[in-house]
């Protein structure tokens, strides 16, 4: 039984390129390890466009969500503001028509208060 070569890391990191490839020609264990790394590298390169597309899709979805929240908030608050004005106008109209001062025939302003001018 032969021992597995443990020189792959040392050769791949510290040896010259020529020494590294010479060692690969001689050593089956290191050659298999090198082939594994080549396959892994190819897989990573093949998956890079998919990953980039996923990241871009997530960014786009985030932007769309932000815009929807902004428009929804704007719509809710604008609608609330309009509703408040309508209620106030109705309140003023009701008070002007039912004002005790106006029922006595005295001049009143837009809010139902005595108009002394």
C-alpha positions in Angstrom: 0.0 0.0 0.0 1.4 3.4 -1.0 0.9 6.6 0.8 -1.0 9.5 -0.8 1.3 12.3 -1.9 1.1 15.4 0.4 3.1 17.7 -1.8 0.3 19.1 -3.9 -0.4 22.2 -1.8 3.3 23.0 -1.4 4.0 22.6 -5.1 0.9 24.6 -6.3 1.7 27.5 -3.9 5.4 27.7 -3.7 7.1 25.9 -6.5 7.7 27.3 -9.9 5.2 26.5 -12.6 7.7 24.2 -14.4 8.4 22.3 -11.2 4.7 22.0 -10.4 3.8 20.6 -13.9 6.8 18.3 -13.8 5.6 16.9 -10.5 2.1 16.4 -12.0 3.6 14.3 -14.7 5.2 12.0 -12.2 2.5 11.9 -9.4 -1.0 10.4 -10.0 -2.4 11.7 -6.7 -1.5 15.3 -7.4 -2.7 15.0 -11.0 -6.1 13.8 -9.8 -6.2 16.7 -7.3 -5.3 19.2 -10.1 -8.1 17.8 -12.3 -10.6 18.2 -9.4 -9.5 21.9 -9.1 -9.9 22.4 -12.9 -13.4 20.9 -12.8 -14.4 23.0 -9.8 -13.0 26.1 -11.5 -15.0 25.3 -14.7 -18.2 24.9 -12.6 -17.6 28.2 -10.9 -17.1 30.0 -14.2 -20.2 28.4 -15.7 -22.3 29.4 -12.7 -21.1 33.0 -12.6 -23.6 34.4 -15.1 -26.4 32.7 -13.3 -25.3 34.1 -10.0 -25.0 37.6 -11.5 -28.4 37.3 -13.0 -29.9 36.3 -9.6 -28.2 39.2 -7.9 -29.5 41.6 -10.5 -33.0 40.2 -10.2 -32.9 40.6 -6.4 -31.8 44.2 -6.8 -34.6 44.9 -9.3 -37.2 43.3 -7.0 -35.9 45.4 -4.1 -36.2 48.6 -6.2 -39.7 47.6 -7.3 -40.8 46.9 -3.7 -39.4 50.3 -2.6 -41.3 52.1 -5.4 -44.5 50.3 -4.5 -44.2 51.1 -0.9 -43.5 54.7 -1.7 -46.5 55.0 -4.1 -48.8 53.2 -1.6 -47.7 55.5 1.2 -48.1 58.6 -0.9 -51.6 57.4 -2.0 -52.7 56.6 1.6 -51.4 59.9 3.0 -52.7 62.0 0.1 -56.1 60.3 0.4 -56.1 60.9 4.1 -55.3 64.5 3.6 -58.1 65.0 1.1 -60.5 63.2 3.5 -59.5 65.5 6.3 -60.2 68.6 4.2 -63.6 67.2 3.1 -64.5 66.5 6.7 -63.4 70.0 7.8 -65.3 71.6 4.9 -68.5 69.6 5.8 -68.0 70.7 9.4 -67.7 74.3 8.5 -70.7 74.2 6.2 -72.8 72.5 8.9 -71.8 75.0 11.5 -72.4 78.0 9.2 -75.9 76.7 8.4 -76.8 75.8 12.0 -75.0 78.7 13.7 -77.2 80.4 16.3 -75.8 83.7 15.2 -77.0 83.1 11.6 -80.4 81.9 12.8 -80.8 85.3 14.6 -80.2 87.0 11.2 -76.8 88.4 12.1 -73.9 88.4 9.6 -71.5 85.4 9.9 -68.2 84.6 8.3 -67.3 81.3 6.5 -66.9 79.5 9.8 -70.2 80.5 11.3 -68.7 83.2 13.6 -70.1 86.7 14.0 -68.8 88.9 11.1 -68.4 92.4 12.6 -67.1 94.0 9.4 
